[in-house]
């Protein structure tokens, strides 16, 4: 599918401010950071940048506005990604992440400003004006947008083109409702998988436990599942069968965006390069490792992923 047109829809754009501490985080006390990294703060933005760095053209649809709008847009536009924006009154959110000396990772994400029905409709019409082969729906939903939004968007656009492959990467009610619309692929992490399957995270003690739940969900919804399991690697359950790939051990500096990077690399390998599932999984764990090596929300370059892939194969 090298000539595929790919759209990424971001309904809740933001900026990530990642602070690093030289000591353990102390709640209720003054903490001083020794380093701060500012970057894009949403799944869709991470995914789009990674896909572009893998030499795949992608079109990015999102909201903008407010104090942080131009800053947020700059992270995407400097990658020469084709963008389509609708301005909202609420503007763009700001997320805070703290990584302390123990490697403890703490997040505080804004909900996102209220989005009016007319603003959402205007953005969807921009997507519908073009014919895409793949549409990627990523991230949380802002205030004013109901939890069933992704499912409704999939059904709505599919009425015009039933051959579009939808990829869904979200959590909570957005995932529970969206999966019912039968996208081509969903990408939960361990916690999101448990929430979708209505089990406790502590119940997934082994990779086989995760496989069992993925199989159950695959048979229930009929969607392919790419599930990231942090240091345990990644698994895939779908029409082609069940597959697993271990992670690569690297020096961890920045976890934010690792799953988004992994998904983009899988889409590149599987749907763009037509690699078989095992090779696609090998490539996407290398991409995730390359991301973890970098601080904040910094996305890796293709050269580093390819370098890790060569080492991994050896």
Number of C-alpha atoms within 10 A of each C-alpha: 12 11 9 15 17 21 24 23 23 24 24 28 29 29 25 23 19 25 20 23 18 14 15 13 22 9 7 6 7 7 14 12 15 10 11 14 14 19 20 27 28 25 25 29 29 26 26 28 30 28 24 20 18 18 11 20 20 22 18 23 22 21 25 26 19 14 13 16 20 14 17 25 22 12 19 19 14 9 13 12 18 13 15 15 16 16 17 19 14 18 22 26 25 20 19 16 19 19 24 19 12 11 16 10 16 14 14 11 15 15 15 21 19 16 21 14 10 10 14 17 11 13 20 18 11 13 19 13 8 10 16 17 17 21 24 23 25 26 23 24 25 18 15 13 17 12 19 18 15 27 21 16 14 24 17 13 18 15 9 11 14 11 11 19 20 22 24 26 24 23 22 15 18 20 26 19 18 26 24 18 20 20 24 18 21 25 24 23 19 16 19 20 27 19 18 19 14 10 13 11 14 9 10 18 9 11 14 12 12 22 20 13 18 27 19 14 19 16 12 10 13 19 22 24 24 24 26 28 20 16 12 14 20 25 22 23 24 19 11 10 10 15 15 20 19 16 21 19 11 12 11 14 15 23 20 25 25 29 28 29 29 28 29 27 29 25 22 24 21 20 17 15 13 14 16 12 19 15 15 20 28 23 26 29 31 27 31 28 27 29 31 26 19 18 21 27 24 22 27 22 16 18 12 15 22 15 12 20 19 12 10 14 9 6
